[in-house]
Amino acid sequence: MPVLDSRQHLVAYGFQGFTKLCFLQEAFLKQVPEQPGLFAILRKDDADPGFLELPEARALPPSAWRIDTASLRSRWIVDASVLYLGEASQASREHSLRDAIRQLCWPSKHQTSPLTRHGQLVWYVRGSQEFEAAWCVAPTHSFDQLLEEFEGAHGAVPFANTSPA
């Protein structure tokens, strides 16, 4: 199996969907399965990103925490398209892929910080609305196996699987 680092590799692992985050509003979320599985956030190009001190997502609270852009740059993996890998399962708060992706794209208004949820670092990358979400209902590998494969290839977990603390 290929290393999990591009759209082509995600397809080989059974991922589908590949929908821009800017399109994943309630109407478009209906295409995301209401089943457990894995999901990924990926970028389409290798351009050097710009980072923001405040998140780009309109849905994040206005009191969102500022993040030092140097901290974000230090976590960036230059040659990786996959920015985040997540799991929706009976053991997680989000039991379905739709719930998990909705929470990532449209976090709770009661959330005190965008950093309380994994994956939300993607919103601190300029152009993040153009990133894509993909999902897999019947993964051939476990979440932990995919993270280990990614880390083995890149020396770190995906960018938004880290905490800025």
N, C-alpha and C positions, 0 to 999 in steps of 0.2 A: 504494500500500500504506500502511496506517496506521502511525503511529509505535509502536514496540514498548514499550507502557507499561501494558497491562492484559490481563486474561484474554481478553477479546473480541478484542483485537489479536493475541494469541498464537494463538488459534484461526484467525484469518484467515491467519496465516503457516504453518498446518498442524500446530500443536502439539496434543497430546492427552494423555490420562492424568489430569492434574489431581487428584493424590492427596496427601492430607495427609502430611507428613513423619512424623508419629507412626504412620502405618499402613505405612510402607515398611520393614518388617522382612522377614526372609528369605522368608516365605510370600507376602507381597504383592509383593515384588520380582520375582516370576515374571511379573507382568504387564508389566514394563518390558522392551522389546525387547533382544535380544542382538545388536544391530546398531549401527553408527556413527550419529551424528546430533547434534542439538543438544538441550540441555535448559535449563530455566529454573526458578528458585525464585521464587515470588511470594506476596504477601500479599493477603488478601481485603478488607481495610478500609483506610480512610485515617486511622485513629486515630493520634495521636501515640504512638510506641512508647516503652517503657521500655528502658533498656539495662542490661546486667549486666557486672560486672567479670570474672566467670568464666562460661564457656559453660553453657548450659542442657542441652545434649545429654549424656545419661548415658554415651554411648560415648566421649566425649573423655576423655583421661587426667586423673586427679585433679591432676596437676602442671601442668595447663593454665595458660598464661600469663594474667596479669591484663591487662586493657586498660582504659585510662583512658576512662571513659564519655564525657567531653568529646570525645575523639578519634573515638569512634563517632558521636556526634551531629553532628560537623562533616562526616562523610561521608554522612549520611542525606539522601535526596532525597525531600522531602515528598510530592510529587504522583506518584510512581512506584510502581506495584504490583510491577514486576519488580525483584527484589533481587539476582539473580545470573543470569548467562547462561554456560553451559558448553558444551564440545564434547567428544564422544567420537569419535575417529577412529583410523585406522591409525598416524598420527603421534603420537598422545597415549599416555600410559601406560595409560589406560583405553580399550581398543579398542571397548567396547560401552557403550551407554547404561546398561545394568544395572550394569556395573562402575563407571562414573563416579558414578552416583547412590548405589550402595552405599558407595563410598569417601567421598562427601560425608556420608552419613547415619551411617555406621559406620566411622570412620577406623581405620587400623591401630593396634593396641596398641603397636607399636614407634615410633610417631610421637612425637617429642620435644616437639612443640608443635602445637596445633591451627592455628596460623597458617602452617604450612609448606604448606598446601594452599589454593588459591583457593576461595572460596565459604564457608569455614567461619566467616566473620564472622556469618553468619545466626544461629548458635547464641548470639550475644551479645545478641540482641534478645529481650526478654520475649515469651513466647508463640510462639516459633519452631516448636514442634512442630505448631502449627496452620497453618503455611505450607504451600503446595502445590508439588509438583514436576510439571512437564509436560515432554513430550519430542516430538521431531519426527524421524522416520527419514529422510524425503526432503525436507530443507529447500529452499525456493525461493530463499533467500538464504544467503550464507556467514556463518559466525560473525563474521568481521571486519566484514562489511556491517551486520549487526544491531547490533554494538557501536557502530559509527560512527553509525548512525541514532539509537540511544538517546542517545549522547553529544551529537549535534547537537540533539536535543530538550530534553535536561536539563542540558547543560553539564558532564556528568561521566559516567563509566561507572557501571553499577549498583553499589549499595552494597557488595556482597560480592565484586565483581570488583577491589576495591582491596586494598592491603596496609596494615596499620596502622603499618608502620615509618615 
